[in-house]
């Protein structure tokens, strides 16, 4: 296995080591194959007085050289850092945050113990189109919001918020009611809890 700094760099970039070879370790030669984000890359250190080379594996087993650095001046930490830079640049760009419209199904302005607390629930919203929940907690500088897929809403951290706002029934309501449209969902829910406001997040 490669030395720890190199392993850590690969993991930090979100890749997995699939092969490591140091058959000429005495001369400082090694090669490292990594996979992640739908791609395979090869990093080759040609020796103490050689080059650190970076390749991308393409179709039919071909390799495309992406970059290389003279490695004579590098120690192990420098090589690990260079690998982290290369691999981090190969990660896909993060997806932009999607703004959704949520029906506010519960909201309580509970009294916090501290002026800027985040320890108490405030709002639960539900997006019918994407089946997402919105949770807002806290007040002032302690206010925080999180969007969670409905399939994850039964985790203990979110169930605690449903319980605090007396909305545990809503999860069963979603599972048992067979809505044919968003309009039917809104009409049925409004009949139970009153008019609905919308929060975009």
Secondary structure, DSSP 8 states (H G I E B T S, - for coil): ---HHHHHHHHHTT-EEEEEEEEEGGGTEEEEEEEETTEEEEEEEE-TTSEEEEEEE-GGG-EEEEEEEE-TT--HHHHHHHHHHHHHHTS---------EEEEEEE-----SSTT--SSEEEEEEETTTTEEEEEE-SGGG-EEEEEEGGGTTSHHHHHHHHHTT-THHHHHHHH---SSHHHHHHHHHHHH----EEE-
